[in-house]
Amino acid sequence: MANRVRGSRSKKDVQQNLSTTEELLETPEALQDRIVDTEEYIKQHSTVFIIGAAIIVLAVAGYFGYQYYQTSQNQSAQEEMFQAIYYFESDSLNLALNGDGNNYGFLEIIDEFGGTDASNLAHYYAGVIELRQGNYESAIEYLDDFSASDLLVQAQAYALIGDAYLELGEHQSAASQYEKAADYNTNQFFSPQYLVKAAMAYEAAGDYAQAATRYQRIINKFPEAYEYQEAQKQRARLEALASN
């Protein structure tokens, strides 16, 4: 019964709205009165309308201004990073990381051009350098701040974080990062390699069952992989250790 009452009211409201609309369409005088009322409302609240319009204009201008600024900053950062990449490829790691006094190193690019694509890539380079120099905690920090749309590079970054944890003796954390790398854009070329690393990290932690499970994943999912036959051997060995 209550539903019928609500439905009746809704129908009545609709009919009233239709009646008002028809009146505006049929009588120019009613339309003129409505326009006058609207004009009076705008006059009385002109400050509100002006502020609202100004906010919209500023928001739009701010968005495009920020996009232009980011594009400009990214271009400048890429130009500055050219020499740092050259030093990196020449194995001059300190110069690549810290600069040479005239050209920026990766750390300065991170500080000066934060939020740009170049700064993001500089985090990756800095992480690799810190890892090669034995600064494992710094390597983890820089690589963890890196993100890539390139699926293979992102997986590699996860694996490098795993390498750093492994060097620190944090085997469980290392295994977790290797598995993260294996599961990211899963493929038969790189995923088995990362799963082998995960298995080795679990074995170093004394968790033979988990290590055997990682080899089993290679056997189940990547029968065409280079690591397949070795995975069978290692799984059997670890299952025997786990049962003792």
matplotlib code that plots the C-alpha trace (Angstrom):
import matplotlib.pyplot as plt

x = [0.0, 2.8, 4.4, 1.3, 1.2, 4.8, 4.1, 1.0, 3.0, 5.8, 3.3, 1.7, 5.1, 5.9, 2.5, 3.2, 6.6, 5.2, 2.5, 5.1, 7.2, 4.2, 3.3, 6.8, 6.6, 3.2, 3.4, 6.3, 5.3, 6.1, 9.4, 10.3, 9.4, 11.7, 14.6, 14.1, 14.2, 17.4, 19.0, 18.1, 19.5, 22.8, 23.0, 22.4, 25.0, 27.5, 30.4, 29.8, 29.6, 32.7, 34.7, 33.4, 34.4, 37.8, 38.4, 37.6, 39.9, 42.7, 42.3, 42.4, 45.4, 47.1, 46.7, 48.1, 50.8, 51.9, 51.9, 54.1, 56.4, 56.7, 57.5, 60.1, 61.6, 61.7, 63.5, 66.1, 66.6, 67.1, 69.7, 71.5, 71.5, 73.3, 76.7, 75.8, 74.7, 77.9, 79.9, 77.7, 78.4, 82.1, 82.0, 82.9, 80.3, 81.2, 81.1, 77.8, 76.3, 77.7, 78.6, 81.9, 81.4, 80.2, 77.6, 74.9, 75.1, 72.1, 71.7, 71.5, 69.0, 66.8, 67.0, 66.7, 64.1, 61.8, 58.6, 60.0, 60.6, 64.3, 64.3, 62.5, 65.1, 67.9, 66.5, 67.1, 70.7, 71.4, 70.1, 72.2, 75.3, 74.7, 74.2, 77.5, 79.3, 78.0, 75.6, 72.7, 70.3, 70.7, 70.2, 66.9, 65.8, 66.4, 65.2, 62.0, 61.3, 61.6, 58.6, 58.5, 55.9, 58.5, 57.5, 60.9, 62.7, 60.3, 60.8, 64.5, 64.3, 62.4, 65.1, 67.8, 66.1, 66.1, 69.9, 70.4, 68.4, 70.3, 73.6, 72.2, 71.3, 67.6, 66.7, 63.0, 62.8, 65.0, 62.8, 59.7, 61.3, 62.4, 58.9, 57.5, 59.8, 58.8, 55.1, 55.4, 54.7, 55.2, 57.2, 59.3, 62.5, 62.9, 60.3, 62.2, 65.4, 63.7, 62.1, 65.5, 66.8, 63.7, 64.4, 68.0, 67.0, 64.6, 67.2, 69.7, 67.0, 66.7, 63.2, 63.7, 60.0, 59.4, 62.5, 61.3, 57.9, 59.6, 61.3, 58.0, 56.5, 59.2, 58.4, 54.6, 54.5, 57.7, 58.5, 60.3, 62.5, 66.3, 66.0, 63.5, 65.8, 67.9, 64.7, 63.7, 67.1, 67.0, 63.3, 64.1, 67.2, 65.2, 62.2, 64.6, 66.2, 62.7, 61.6, 64.6]
y = [0.0, 2.3, 1.7, 2.7, 6.0, 6.8, 6.0, 8.2, 11.1, 10.7, 10.7, 13.8, 15.5, 14.6, 15.9, 19.2, 19.5, 18.7, 21.3, 23.9, 23.0, 23.2, 26.6, 27.9, 26.6, 27.9, 31.4, 33.7, 35.8, 33.0, 32.4, 36.1, 36.0, 33.0, 34.7, 37.9, 35.8, 34.1, 37.4, 38.7, 35.7, 36.1, 39.7, 39.0, 36.2, 37.7, 37.3, 33.6, 33.1, 35.1, 33.1, 29.9, 30.8, 32.0, 28.7, 26.8, 29.0, 28.6, 24.9, 24.5, 26.9, 25.1, 21.7, 22.7, 24.8, 21.7, 19.5, 22.0, 22.3, 18.6, 18.2, 20.9, 19.5, 16.0, 17.2, 19.1, 16.1, 13.8, 16.2, 16.4, 12.6, 11.9, 12.2, 10.1, 7.3, 7.5, 7.2, 4.2, 2.4, 3.2, 1.6, 5.0, 4.4, 7.1, 9.8, 8.3, 8.4, 11.8, 13.7, 15.3, 18.8, 20.0, 17.4, 15.9, 12.4, 10.3, 11.4, 15.1, 14.3, 12.6, 15.7, 18.3, 16.7, 14.8, 13.5, 13.3, 10.2, 10.9, 11.0, 7.7, 6.1, 7.7, 5.7, 2.5, 3.4, 4.6, 1.4, -0.8, 1.3, 1.0, -2.7, -3.2, -1.1, -3.1, -0.5, -2.9, -0.9, 2.1, -0.1, -1.4, 2.2, 3.5, 0.4, 0.3, 3.9, 2.9, 1.9, 1.1, 0.5, -1.8, -5.1, -6.8, -3.9, -3.8, -7.5, -7.0, -4.3, -6.6, -9.3, -6.8, -5.9, -9.6, -9.7, -6.9, -8.7, -11.9, -10.1, -8.7, -12.3, -11.6, -14.7, -14.7, -11.1, -12.0, -15.0, -12.8, -10.3, -13.1, -14.5, -11.0, -10.8, -14.2, -13.4, -10.0, -10.5, -14.2, -15.7, -18.8, -16.9, -15.0, -16.3, -19.7, -17.8, -15.8, -19.0, -20.7, -17.7, -17.9, -21.6, -20.9, -18.1, -20.5, -23.2, -20.7, -19.9, -23.7, -23.9, -26.9, -27.6, -24.0, -24.3, -27.6, -26.0, -23.3, -25.9, -27.7, -24.5, -24.5, -28.2, -27.6, -24.2, -24.0, -27.5, -25.8, -23.7, -24.2, -24.7, -27.5, -30.5, -29.0, -28.1, -31.8, -32.8, -30.0, -30.7, -34.4, -33.4, -30.8, -33.1, -35.7, -33.0, -31.8, -35.3, -35.9]
z = [0.0, 0.9, -2.4, -4.2, -2.3, -3.1, -6.8, -6.8, -5.4, -7.9, -10.8, -9.4, -9.2, -12.7, -13.9, -12.1, -13.7, -17.1, -16.6, -15.7, -18.7, -21.0, -19.5, -20.4, -23.9, -24.5, -22.9, -23.7, -20.7, -18.3, -20.0, -19.8, -16.0, -15.5, -17.4, -15.2, -12.1, -13.2, -14.0, -10.6, -8.9, -10.8, -9.8, -6.2, -6.2, -8.7, -6.4, -6.1, -9.8, -10.4, -7.8, -9.3, -12.8, -11.6, -9.8, -13.0, -15.1, -12.5, -12.4, -16.1, -16.4, -13.6, -15.2, -18.5, -16.8, -14.8, -17.9, -19.8, -16.8, -16.5, -20.2, -20.0, -16.8, -18.3, -21.4, -19.4, -17.1, -20.1, -21.5, -18.2, -17.8, -21.0, -19.5, -16.4, -18.7, -20.6, -17.3, -16.3, -19.5, -19.2, -15.7, -14.1, -11.4, -9.0, -11.7, -13.0, -9.5, -8.2, -11.3, -12.3, -11.1, -14.5, -15.3, -13.1, -11.7, -11.2, -7.6, -8.6, -11.3, -8.7, -6.5, -9.2, -11.4, -9.1, -10.7, -14.2, -16.3, -16.2, -12.4, -12.3, -14.6, -12.5, -9.5, -11.5, -12.4, -8.9, -7.5, -9.8, -9.0, -5.2, -5.6, -7.5, -4.9, -2.1, -0.6, -0.5, 1.7, -0.6, -3.6, -2.2, -1.5, -5.0, -6.9, -4.7, -5.8, -9.5, -11.6, -15.3, -18.0, -19.6, -18.1, -18.4, -16.8, -13.9, -13.3, -13.4, -10.8, -8.5, -9.0, -8.2, -5.0, -4.3, -4.9, -2.4, 0.2, -0.5, 0.1, 3.4, 4.5, 4.4, 2.5, 2.9, 1.6, -1.3, -2.2, -2.1, -4.5, -6.9, -6.9, -7.6, -10.6, -11.8, -11.5, -13.3, -17.0, -16.7, -19.6, -20.3, -20.7, -17.5, -15.1, -14.7, -13.9, -11.2, -9.8, -9.6, -7.6, -5.3, -4.7, -3.9, -1.4, 0.3, 0.5, 2.0, 4.6, 5.3, 3.9, 1.6, 1.1, -0.3, -2.4, -3.9, -4.6, -6.7, -8.8, -9.2, -10.6, -13.3, -14.1, -14.3, -16.1, -18.2, -19.7, -22.6, -20.4, -20.3, -16.5, -16.8, -16.4, -13.7, -11.9, -11.8, -10.3, -7.7, -6.7, -6.0, -3.9, -1.9, -1.3, 0.1, 2.4, 3.5, 4.4, 6.8]

ax = plt.figure().add_subplot(projection="3d")
ax.plot(x, y, z, "-o")
ax.set_aspect("equal")
plt.show()
